[in-house]
Amino acid sequence: MSSITTPSVSEPFTAPETSAAPYRAYDDRPYRVDGPISALAFTPDGSLRSVEEPGMLRHWDTAGGRQKDWNFLTELETAWAFNCTGSLIAAASNDVTIWEVATGTLSAQWEQPSWVTALAFSPSASQVATGHDDGAVRLWDVSTKQLVREIKAHPRPVSALAFNFEGTRLASAAEDKLIRLWELSTGKLSGTLSGHTDRIPSLAWHPNGKRLFSAGWDTTVRVWDIATCDPIILLNSHEGQVFTLALNNQGSLLACADSANRIHLWDIDKHRTVKVLEGHESEIRCLAFSADGKRLASGGEDRVINLWSADGKATPPENRKMGWHSEQDLMASADAFSVRTGMALSPDGRRMANISNAGLRLWDTDSGQIGLVPENGADLAAVAFSPDGHWLAGGGADAKIRLWNAKTGKQQGTLAGQDLPLTAVAFATDSKTLASSGSSGADVWVWNVSTVEPLLIVPDAAGGCSVEALAFHPNGQWLAVAGIDWLATSGNEGRVAIWNIAQRGGPMASMPGGTLSLAFHPNGHFLAGTSLTRTVRIWEVPHGKLVAELDDFQEMARAVAYSPDGKWLATGGEDHIVQLWHAGSLSLEGSLELDTQIKTLCFSADNRFLYTGNGNGSCYQILVQRLLR
C-alpha cells in the first residue's frame, strides 16, 4: 500500500469522551432495513424477527423500537419461512437450508430434486414442506434431512403451502388455480377447492381446522369449508390483487394485503372489515401476528416494517425513540424499490440534513430529534449546507434547486434551468457559488446563489460520462466532477475531471475510472474518490497523478470523506463497513461493521464524530474514538 505526504497536525487528536455505544441513529421510522422484506415472525417474548433480501436476519425490540442484533445468512435463496415461534428459519431455491435464529448458525442443509417455489414448517418444526416448480410437494424430516413423503400434487408449479394447527393436514395451491388438501399420514388427497380465477399466493388455516383462507390475484380472499370443500364467503372489498394474508392464533382476526398497498383487517366471525391500514409505499410481502394477537407486523418492498395494534392503530410513539445503541447492535456479523438517501452536516455540527422517502428533515444532533422540516422538501436526491451555515440547498426529480434559510426552513429561492433530475449539489467555500448536476446528464451548472442565476455551464464535464459526484477544492475555484459511463461493457468505465471555473477552456486534469464519491483533502493537495472495482483512489492535485490506491474492501466503496484536520480518511460502502485510514501513511487504523450499506460520509468540524448516510434511509453518528483500534 502506498503512502502520501500531508502536513503534520499541530495538535494531537483528542478522543471524545468514552461511551459504551459506538453510534447514534437518526431515523423517524426505526424499523427500516436495506432490502425488500421476505418474512416476519414474532417470538414468544414479543420481539420480532425479520429477514430481507439478500438474506439479512434481524432481531427487533418492539418495546423500545430498536434493532437488537443481526446476522447475514445467505444471498442465494429465494423462498423464506419462519417456524411458528420464530426460533428457526428455512430458506430454499435448489436446496433447503435451516438456521438457528438466535445465533444465525446453519443447522441443516440438503439438496432438492427440483426448484423450490413454496416453503412451510410444520407446527412442531420437526418437518418442513417444500413445493416445487414441477408441481410436486415434498415432506422432509428436519433432523435427518430425509424425504418423508413425496406427493404429485399439481400439474403446474406450487405457489403456496400451509399446515393445519395439528400438523396432520397440508394445503397446497398452484398455478393451476386450485387448492388441494392432503392427509399427511397417508399422502392421500382429501379435497380440492376450486373457484379462484388467478394466482393463489398465500394460504392460512383456522385454528379449529374447519376453515381455510386463501388469497388470490383475482382480488378476493376466500373462506372455505373444509368438510364440503365449498366456499363459505368471498371477502371481496379489495381493490386489486391480494398478495398475502395472516390469521391470528385466536382465529378471530384476518389480515390481508393487496396491490393498493393496503392491509384489510377482517372480523372472521362477522365477515366484515374492521379497519383498512395504510402506510406502506410499495408491495406488502409478509404479515405476522404476535402470539397474543394484539399486534400485527407488516413488511415488503418499501424496506420498512410497520407495527400495528389489533385495533388498527399505528405503532405507539415510544417505539420511535432515538438513542444510543449497544455494542451488540452493531458488531454482529438492482432493487424493486429505491430508497432515497442523502445527508449533510451544518458547519457547527448541530444540525444534520437527511433525505429519505419521508422527505427532507433537519435533525438536532445532540437530542437525536427532528428539529425542523423545511417546506417543499419532497422528492429530493441531494442536499448541501453552505460553509457559512446560512443556506441549505437541495435538488431532485423536478430538476430545480431549492434554497432554504437553514435556520428557519423557509424556502427563499429556486434555481431553475436544468432539464434533468438532479443528484448532486456542492457549495464552494464562499457560500455564494453552487454547482449542480444530474446522473443522467453530462453537464454541470454553476450558480450564483445571491442572484439566483447561472454563472457557468460546463458541458460534457466528465468526458462523455453521466455525472455522479461533485466536490469543490478548498480554494473555491476548482471543481472536481466524477462520472460513469453506464453503457461501457467493462463495468468500470468513467472519468474524473478537475475544472477551474474561474477560467474558460478544458479541464485542468482528467483521470480515468468510474467514481461515485469525491473528497478533497483540506490542504488541497489530494483528491480521493471511490471506484467501481472495490478500491479508493487518491490523486495529486491539480495534475491528477494517481499516487495511491486502497484495496481493502469486500464490496464496492461508495463514500469517502476527509476529516477537517486532515488526519483521517473515512471510507464506506456496500460491505456495510466504515473504515478509518491515516491520511498520511494510509494505514488502516480502525473499522466498524454496520447493519446497512453506507452511501455518504462526513466528519464534524471538531473531528470528534463521523456521520454516515445509509442505504436504508437512516443516518448514524459514530464516535471516531470507537473506530480506532
Phi and psi in degrees as a GROMACS rama.xvg file:
@    title "Ramachandran Plot"
@    xaxis  label "Phi"
@    yaxis  label "Psi"
@TYPE xy
-80.3805  165.23  SER-2
-130.186  159.457  SER-3
-128.396  158.838  ILE-4
-98.2707  125.995  THR-5
-127.206  155.23  THR-6
-59.1078  146.291  PRO-7
-69.9755  151.638  SER-8
-89.3213  125.218  VAL-9
-65.8453  -35.3364  SER-10
-107.448  137.78  GLU-11
-65.543  152.355  PRO-12
-65.309  126.507  PHE-13
-103.115  116.498  THR-14
-70.8942  144.659  ALA-15
-69.234  172.576  PRO-16
-58.1815  146.031  GLU-17
-70.1258  151.23  THR-18
-145.635  149.366  SER-19
-75.8926  -7.54941  ALA-20
-125.851  140.478  ALA-21
-91.3332  -10.3801  PRO-22
-153.848  159.141  TYR-23
-120.339  136.621  ARG-24
-102.419  137.863  ALA-25
-117.71  107.817  TYR-26
-164.72  121.952  ASP-27
-84.0672  -2.86754  ASP-28
-128.413  90.3284  ARG-29
-66.6296  -26.0021  PRO-30
-92.2418  64.631  TYR-31
-115.672  140.655  ARG-32
-130.204  -178.412  VAL-33
-88.5123  -29.4194  ASP-34
-133.725  171.255  GLY-35
-56.0189  136.478  PRO-36
-85.0145  128.873  ILE-37
-102.765  -27.2084  SER-38
-158.606  150.525  ALA-39
-136.662  149.335  LEU-40
-157.615  133.252  ALA-41
-82.3663  144.961  PHE-42
-96.4275  164.137  THR-43
-57.4624  -26.8356  PRO-44
-84.1532  3.50318  ASP-45
91.4868  -5.43836  GLY-46
-76.843  172.777  SER-47
-126.05  140.293  LEU-48
-111.875  144.22  ARG-49
-140.99  153.001  SER-50
-133.871  138.489  VAL-51
-130.238  161.315  GLU-52
-68.6233  135.394  GLU-53
-100.913  78.0494  PRO-54
83.0009  32.9906  GLY-55
-96.1968  118.837  MET-56
-98.119  128.59  LEU-57
-127.544  151.128  ARG-58
-120.779  126.065  HIS-59
-116.506  136.081  TRP-60
-88.2527  103.264  ASP-61
-76.0268  -17.3857  THR-62
-77.2724  -36.6094  ALA-63
-101.202  -7.05149  GLY-64
68.377  39.574  GLY-65
-142.98  163.031  ARG-66
-82.9412  133.635  GLN-67
-91.1797  -46.6734  LYS-68
-161.625  173.81  ASP-69
-156.609  155.221  TRP-70
-144.583  139.531  ASN-71
-88.0082  128.579  PHE-72
-99.9346  -69.7461  LEU-73
-162.953  152.023  THR-74
-108.027  9.74743  GLU-75
-96.8973  -16.7359  LEU-76
-94.0194  154.664  GLU-77
-119.203  -18.7302  THR-78
-117.47  137.213  ALA-79
-133.444  147.503  TRP-80
-157.701  131.776  ALA-81
-87.8743  154.537  PHE-82
-77.4702  174.986  ASN-83
-68.5896  -21.9077  CYS-84
-98.2546  -3.29927  THR-85
72.9172  16.8792  GLY-86
-89.6449  -20.2061  SER-87
-128.905  151.697  LEU-88
-135.779  136.041  ILE-89
-113.068  146.087  ALA-90
-137.599  152.885  ALA-91
-153.903  154.407  ALA-92
-151.348  -93.1102  SER-93
-100.242  8.23727  ASN-94
-148.601  176.737  ASP-95
-121.474  132.449  VAL-96
-126.786  142.89  THR-97
-129.869  132.843  ILE-98
-119.495  148.342  TRP-99
-77.0256  118.18  GLU-100
-67.1438  -38.3687  VAL-101
-61.1778  -34.4097  ALA-102
-112.576  -13.091  THR-103
71.1163  20.5973  GLY-104
-93.0169  143.025  THR-105
-74.9545  126.434  LEU-106
-109.122  -22.2783  SER-107
-160.034  149.057  ALA-108
-157.59  134.133  GLN-109
-153.111  152.775  TRP-110
-75.1551  157.392  GLU-111
-115.279  148.215  GLN-112
-72.7799  -17.7266  PRO-113
-155.938  170.859  SER-114
-64.2778  135.514  TRP-115
-89.8156  128.313  VAL-116
-114.898  -11.903  THR-117
-152.144  155.518  ALA-118
-152.572  140.731  LEU-119
-157.976  139.445  ALA-120
-85.8434  146.548  PHE-121
-71.616  159.404  SER-122
-56.0919  -34.1642  PRO-123
-83.7184  -8.26341  SER-124
65.1982  13.4317  ALA-125
-81.2666  -19.1779  SER-126
-132.829  155.629  GLN-127
-132.35  136.554  VAL-128
-102.989  138.017  ALA-129
-121.747  135.339  THR-130
-105.935  145.345  GLY-131
-126.668  164.6  HIS-132
-72.7034  -11.9641  ASP-133
-91.7031  7.1911  ASP-134
87.0142  -2.81818  GLY-135
-82.6461  152.19  ALA-136
-118.905  129.029  VAL-137
-124.176  138.262  ARG-138
-110.256  127.304  LEU-139
-121.372  143.327  TRP-140
-83.547  121.398  ASP-141
-66.9545  -39.8662  VAL-142
-72.6678  -38.5637  SER-143
-97.0751  -14.0289  THR-144
62.0784  23.6701  LYS-145
-97.8889  148.635  GLN-146
-72.8261  121.067  LEU-147
-87.2781  -43.0709  VAL-148
-157.222  144.404  ARG-149
-122.446  129.713  GLU-150
-122.15  126.169  ILE-151
-79.9196  84.0031  LYS-152
-83.1458  -42.4465  ALA-153
-142.527  156.724  HIS-154
-80.8081  -10.2371  PRO-155
-129.5  169.326  ARG-156
-55.812  143.907  PRO-157
-77.774  136.209  VAL-158
-110.972  -19.4391  SER-159
-160.697  150.74  ALA-160
-137.774  149.343  LEU-161
-157.538  129.273  ALA-162
-83.9991  149.269  PHE-163
-75.1007  170.943  ASN-164
-67.1689  -25.2208  PHE-165
-84.9656  -14.5648  GLU-166
77.2107  17.9212  GLY-167
-97.6018  -18.0456  THR-168
-131.998  153.72  ARG-169
-132.573  133.332  LEU-170
-103.748  136.384  ALA-171
-128.639  138.689  SER-172
-120.068  152.766  ALA-173
-143.305  176.39  ALA-174
-70.3146  -4.29727  GLU-175
-81.3921  2.31537  ASP-176
68.711  22.2973  LYS-177
-114.714  151.51  LEU-178
-115.109  131.82  ILE-179
-123.488  145.688  ARG-180
-111.332  134.651  LEU-181
-127.006  135.653  TRP-182
-84.9868  116.136  GLU-183
-74.3209  -23.3262  LEU-184
-67.9773  -28.7701  SER-185
-118.46  -19.3933  THR-186
77.5954  12.8199  GLY-187
-86.0996  147.144  LYS-188
-74.0879  127.478  LEU-189
-111.562  -5.55508  SER-190
175.376  153.732  GLY-191
-126.966  129.646  THR-192
-108.231  118.494  LEU-193
-123.738  136.684  SER-194
163.784  -33.4317  GLY-195
-63.4924  143.967  HIS-196
-109.743  4.95546  THR-197
-149.793  -176.25  ASP-198
-55.8754  147.202  ARG-199
-116.244  99.5168  ILE-200
-90.7182  -10.4305  PRO-201
-153.211  144.627  SER-202
-135.802  151.906  LEU-203
-153.599  136.972  ALA-204
-91.6492  146.689  TRP-205
-74.8543  146.902  HIS-206
-55.8177  -29.0032  PRO-207
-80.9548  -4.08122  ASN-208
74.2272  4.07938  GLY-209
-96.4836  -12.7524  LYS-210
-132.758  149.752  ARG-211
-128.616  141.596  LEU-212
-114.947  135.63  PHE-213
-132.645  137.863  SER-214
-99.8456  139.184  ALA-215
-132.454  149.894  GLY-216
-71.5713  -3.2156  TRP-217
-84.7996  16.2353  ASP-218
76.2662  10.3393  THR-219
-118.497  153.866  THR-220
-113.396  127.183  VAL-221
-110.496  137.634  ARG-222
-107.028  122.119  VAL-223
-110.736  142.144  TRP-224
-87.6541  114.745  ASP-225
-67.6652  -32.0518  ILE-226
-68.0556  -40.057  ALA-227
-101.409  -12.7314  THR-228
62.5566  25.2027  CYS-229
-108.571  151.433  ASP-230
-72.5316  136.141  PRO-231
-82.6977  -43.7878  ILE-232
-160.891  153.447  ILE-233
-105.33  120.893  LEU-234
-89.8899  95.8138  LEU-235
-118.973  35.1998  ASN-236
-89.6261  1.64451  SER-237
-73.7278  143.838  HIS-238
-83.4931  -21.9807  GLU-239
-144.091  -160.687  GLY-240
-60.9911  142.764  GLN-241
-99.5837  123.119  VAL-242
-94.0609  -40.2985  PHE-243
-155.047  160.048  THR-244
-147.262  161.669  LEU-245
-150.684  143.094  ALA-246
-115.547  137.694  LEU-247
-72.5903  161.756  ASN-248
-64.5637  -21.9407  ASN-249
-82.1213  -11.3549  GLN-250
72.479  19.5288  GLY-251
-104.197  -19.3249  SER-252
-135.909  131.89  LEU-253
-117.761  131.102  LEU-254
-109.799  132.902  ALA-255
-133.797  130.667  CYS-256
-108.246  137.842  ALA-257
-125.175  -179.765  ASP-258
-74.2436  -6.04689  SER-259
-85.9592  7.53324  ALA-260
62.9539  32.227  ASN-261
-117.396  153.072  ARG-262
-115.11  123.262  ILE-263
-97.1067  126.739  HIS-264
-99.4972  125.345  LEU-265
-113.119  135.434  TRP-266
-79.9025  114.322  ASP-267
-67.4984  -40.8569  ILE-268
-68.7174  -37.6072  ASP-269
-96.7097  -6.95761  LYS-270
51.7534  48.1226  HIS-271
-133.797  155.035  ARG-272
-75.0893  126.443  THR-273
-86.3226  -42.2191  VAL-274
-162.159  148.436  LYS-275
-113.29  119.599  VAL-276
-97.1963  130.918  LEU-277
-125.586  141.18  GLU-278
169.055  -22.5779  GLY-279
-82.4893  150.834  HIS-280
-105.282  -5.16123  GLU-281
-153.796  -173.332  SER-282
-55.3929  132.542  GLU-283
-90.945  121.108  ILE-284
-99.6833  -27.8853  ARG-285
-148.713  150.144  CYS-286
-135.775  149.508  LEU-287
-154.444  133.139  ALA-288
-93.8171  147.533  PHE-289
-69.8245  163.001  SER-290
-60.8021  -34.421  ALA-291
-84.4343  -1.60326  ASP-292
74.7597  8.505  GLY-293
-90.0405  -15.5081  LYS-294
-133.567  150.498  ARG-295
-126.645  133.441  LEU-296
-110.052  141.965  ALA-297
-137.171  145.915  SER-298
-157.662  162.396  GLY-299
-176.571  -140.481  GLY-300
-75.4292  -16.3019  GLU-301
-83.2529  2.13294  ASP-302
66.5851  25.414  ARG-303
-129.421  134.808  VAL-304
-94.5287  125.851  ILE-305
-104.639  137.233  ASN-306
-109.328  135.095  LEU-307
-130.479  147.787  TRP-308
-80.9724  161.136  SER-309
-63.479  -18.56  ALA-310
-88.9605  6.38184  ASP-311
92.292  4.1963  GLY-312
-81.7441  151.145  LYS-313
-76.6395  174.379  ALA-314
-53.7334  133.761  THR-315
-64.5913  157.325  PRO-316
-58.3139  -31.4956  PRO-317
-65.2151  -15.5146  GLU-318
-83.1207  3.88745  ASN-319
-119.48  20.0837  ARG-320
-71.4573  145.007  LYS-321
-93.5922  160.511  MET-322
171.395  173.195  GLY-323
-70.2077  134.984  TRP-324
-96.0457  156.21  HIS-325
-75.1833  167.262  SER-326
-57.7173  -37.6094  GLU-327
-68.3239  -22.0971  GLN-328
-59.6073  -31.6792  ASP-329
-106.319  -38.9663  LEU-330
-89.5339  10.1063  MET-331
-69.7177  157.748  ALA-332
-92.7157  152.198  ASP-335
-74.0255  -25.3475  ALA-336
-135.508  126.345  PHE-337
-93.3075  120.39  SER-338
-87.3386  121.691  VAL-339
-74.5583  141.109  ARG-340
-149.463  138.171  THR-341
-166.45  150.414  GLY-342
-153.633  142.22  MET-343
-150.086  146.054  ALA-344
-111.308  136.629  LEU-345
-67.2072  154.197  SER-346
-57.3688  -32.0417  PRO-347
-86.2952  -3.43231  ASP-348
76.1341  5.60687  GLY-349
-87.3254  -19.738  ARG-350
-130.488  142.65  ARG-351
-125.908  125.709  MET-352
-91.0375  131.013  ALA-353
-132.998  131.032  ASN-354
-102.388  127.916  ILE-355
-140.125  -173.49  SER-356
-65.9885  -18.624  ASN-357
-79.7069  -8.67829  ALA-358
109.93  -165.626  GLY-359
-88.2339  128.271  LEU-360
-129.271  145.579  ARG-361
-109.475  120.477  LEU-362
-99.5929  143.385  TRP-363
-81.0052  115.285  ASP-364
-69.3551  -23.1996  THR-365
-79.9534  -45.9722  ASP-366
-85.8378  -20.8676  SER-367
75.4448  17.4058  GLY-368
-114.156  155.728  GLN-369
-67.8539  121.424  ILE-370
-95.8607  -25.6786  GLY-371
-160.151  140.999  LEU-372
-118.235  100.778  VAL-373
-59.5832  147.275  PRO-374
-72.9165  148.07  GLU-375
57.8753  44.6293  ASN-376
-104.508  23.5601  GLY-377
-88.8685  157.391  ALA-378
58.2459  41.1293  ASP-379
-97.8417  156.938  LEU-380
-128.745  -14.3774  ALA-381
-147.253  146.769  ALA-382
-148.548  148.917  VAL-383
-154.061  139.371  ALA-384
-87.8986  145.228  PHE-385
-75.1041  149.124  SER-386
-58.0597  -26.9547  PRO-387
-84.839  -2.28423  ASP-388
79.8971  1.84632  GLY-389
-82.1002  -42.1786  HIS-390
-104.381  148.732  TRP-391
-126.385  124.424  LEU-392
-116.563  141.402  ALA-393
-147.609  143.049  GLY-394
-133.966  160.122  GLY-395
-165.491  -138.28  GLY-396
-65.6953  -30.296  ALA-397
-86.3553  6.13242  ASP-398
67.4254  13.8539  ALA-399
-109.598  149.653  LYS-400
-105.16  123.13  ILE-401
-94.1296  138.738  ARG-402
-114.146  119.977  LEU-403
-111.289  150.842  TRP-404
-70.8912  117.589  ASN-405
-65.5942  -22.9236  ALA-406
-85.6963  -32.5745  LYS-407
-105.694  -21.8128  THR-408
79.339  5.52971  GLY-409
-81.776  134.149  LYS-410
-73.5377  129.703  GLN-411
-120.3  4.20202  GLN-412
178.246  164.14  GLY-413
-139.226  130.985  THR-414
-101.961  114.522  LEU-415
-126.391  146.209  ALA-416
154.178  -36.1103  GLY-417
-70.0938  148.335  GLN-418
-114.459  16.3288  ASP-419
-129.159  149.867  LEU-420
-54.0429  137.285  PRO-421
-92.7316  140.227  LEU-422
-131.086  -1.62402  THR-423
-149.825  133.985  ALA-424
-137.742  147.003  VAL-425
-152.871  133.597  ALA-426
-89.9928  146.943  PHE-427
-82.6855  170.519  ALA-428
-65.6792  -21.0875  THR-429
-80.249  -5.80307  ASP-430
65.4071  2.38637  SER-431
-106.003  -15.5453  LYS-432
-112.157  132.1  THR-433
-132.274  134.794  LEU-434
-109.022  147.464  ALA-435
-145.849  153.208  SER-436
-159.456  167.461  SER-437
-127.35  144.651  GLY-438
-69.4444  -19.0211  SER-439
-92.0911  3.78669  SER-440
-126.197  165.859  GLY-441
-106.883  -7.37255  ALA-442
-95.8026  152.565  ASP-443
-120.603  132.122  VAL-444
-103.744  137.985  TRP-445
-116.585  126.991  VAL-446
-116.316  151.192  TRP-447
-96.1079  110.837  ASN-448
-66.5169  -35.3158  VAL-449
-64.9187  -41.744  SER-450
-94.2888  -7.96606  THR-451
57.8254  39.7247  VAL-452
-131.322  151.493  GLU-453
-73.1009  137.182  PRO-454
-89.4246  -35.8528  LEU-455
-161.21  143.479  LEU-456
-117.509  123.254  ILE-457
-99.064  102.662  VAL-458
-76.1555  144.531  PRO-459
48.1391  55.8864  ASP-460
-70.1809  -19.9928  ALA-461
-122.556  37.5856  ALA-462
61.4212  50.3005  GLY-463
85.7995  5.33732  GLY-464
-107.347  154.666  CYS-465
-74.8474  138.36  SER-466
-79.6612  130.72  VAL-467
-115.873  -24.9793  GLU-468
-153.057  151.574  ALA-469
-134.217  147.122  LEU-470
-153.787  129.315  ALA-471
-87.2833  139.971  PHE-472
-68.6041  151.534  HIS-473
-54.4843  -23.5189  PRO-474
-77.6575  -6.72097  ASN-475
75.492  -0.976204  GLY-476
-109.027  -24.6376  GLN-477
-102.445  136.823  TRP-478
-123.06  123.991  LEU-479
-93.2649  133.969  ALA-480
-125.437  126.998  VAL-481
-113.015  137.779  ALA-482
-138.588  163.214  GLY-483
-131.616  136.833  ILE-484
-94.1574  94.2953  ASP-485
-70.0677  -14.7032  TRP-486
-91.0555  -5.56001  LEU-487
-69.3502  142.78  ALA-488
-78.332  -23.0306  THR-489
-76.2166  -19.7132  SER-490
85.1982  -6.13013  GLY-491
-130.635  20.618  ASN-492
-79.4625  146.911  GLU-493
167.204  -170.554  GLY-494
-158.81  146.764  ARG-495
-117.825  129.365  VAL-496
-125.979  145.062  ALA-497
-114.44  122.468  ILE-498
-113.327  143.098  TRP-499
-95.2012  102.711  ASN-500
-74.7735  -9.40847  ILE-501
-82.8729  -11.3627  ALA-502
-127.006  152.146  GLN-503
-86.8981  164.951  ARG-504
117.432  -171.039  GLY-505
-79.3679  179.412  GLY-506
-68.4393  151.316  PRO-507
-70.2963  -33.3845  MET-508
-152.188  151.057  ALA-509
-142.208  122.419  SER-510
-121.373  136.231  MET-511
-77.6211  154.52  PRO-512
118.072  131.334  GLY-513
-67.7599  140.383  GLY-514
-142.019  140.618  THR-515
-109.96  -16.5516  LEU-516
-150.48  143.974  SER-517
-133.738  150.074  LEU-518
-154.324  129.112  ALA-519
-85.2502  142.132  PHE-520
-66.6696  144.787  HIS-521
-56.0572  -26.9432  PRO-522
-79.6203  -6.76299  ASN-523
78.5876  1.42167  GLY-524
-87.3267  -15.4266  HIS-525
-137.952  151.629  PHE-526
-128.139  126.69  LEU-527
-106.672  143.827  ALA-528
-151.861  144.674  GLY-529
-73.3399  165.961  THR-530
-130.076  176.267  SER-531
-94.3228  9.41638  LEU-532
-122.008  33.974  THR-533
61.4682  37.8924  ARG-534
-136.63  164.872  THR-535
-121.992  127.319  VAL-536
-103.053  148.611  ARG-537
-128.031  123.156  ILE-538
-111.38  151.422  TRP-539
-81.5308  139.773  GLU-540
-111.468  138.073  VAL-541
-98.077  4.16002  PRO-542
-78.2599  -20.104  HIS-543
81.2768  19.1313  GLY-544
-74.9384  129.935  LYS-545
-72.885  118.297  LEU-546
-110.063  -16.5874  VAL-547
-162.213  156.5  ALA-548
-145.57  120.177  GLU-549
-92.5834  135.009  LEU-550
-133.269  19.3414  ASP-551
-91.2467  60.7983  ASP-552
-130.012  137.982  PHE-553
-81.9145  -32.0337  GLN-554
-134.135  -175.778  GLU-555
-68.0908  130.972  MET-556
-75.6101  139.418  ALA-557
-121.36  -11.2683  ARG-558
-145.653  142.711  ALA-559
-137.038  150.654  VAL-560
-158.533  137.039  ALA-561
-94.5717  144.645  TYR-562
-73.2874  151.005  SER-563
-58.9973  -29.4182  PRO-564
-82.6498  -1.66307  ASP-565
78.8603  6.10857  GLY-566
-85.095  -32.7756  LYS-567
-118.397  148.928  TRP-568
-121.276  121.585  LEU-569
-103.415  141.587  ALA-570
-134.795  153.582  THR-571
-163.626  161.43  GLY-572
-174.741  -146.196  GLY-573
-73.6366  -14.0271  GLU-574
-84.7938  5.44399  ASP-575
70.6093  7.98644  HIS-576
-107.321  126.056  ILE-577
-91.3777  129.175  VAL-578
-121.978  143.09  GLN-579
-117.926  119.306  LEU-580
-111.883  144.751  TRP-581
-72.2479  123.901  HIS-582
-66.5484  -23.7833  ALA-583
-88.4329  -55.4932  GLY-584
-83.2819  -16.4589  SER-585
60.6957  26.6387  LEU-586
-81.5275  143.063  SER-587
-77.7659  116.068  LEU-588
-99.6108  -14.9769  GLU-589
176.804  161.612  GLY-590
-154.825  160.804  SER-591
-147.364  128.822  LEU-592
-90.8583  123.17  GLU-593
-96.9641  -179.844  LEU-594
-101.656  16.9876  ASP-595
-155.802  160.57  THR-596
-68.3511  151.895  GLN-597
-107.351  124.011  ILE-598
-103.975  -35.2322  LYS-599
-141.453  157.465  THR-600
-141.154  146.606  LEU-601
-159.893  149.079  CYS-602
-95.3068  153.698  PHE-603
-74.4268  157.812  SER-604
-63.0982  -26.8035  ALA-605
-91.2592  6.62009  ASP-606
68.7529  7.73666  ASN-607
-82.0173  -31.2624  ARG-608
-125.131  148.837  PHE-609
-116.493  131.165  LEU-610
-107.791  139.494  TYR-611
-118.64  134.23  THR-612
-97.9896  123.41  GLY-613
-105.837  160.61  ASN-614
-64.9873  -22.1704  GLY-615
-92.2205  7.69984  ASN-616
93.5846  -7.13627  GLY-617
-90.4659  175.053  SER-618
-132.539  148.169  CYS-619
-121.495  145.426  TYR-620
-109.438  119.168  GLN-621
-114.165  132.08  ILE-622
-68.0452  122.055  LEU-623
-57.9823  -36.4149  VAL-624
-58.4804  -34.135  GLN-625
-74.2235  -16.6505  ARG-626
-80.7832  -23.122  LEU-627
-79.2606  138.924  LEU-628
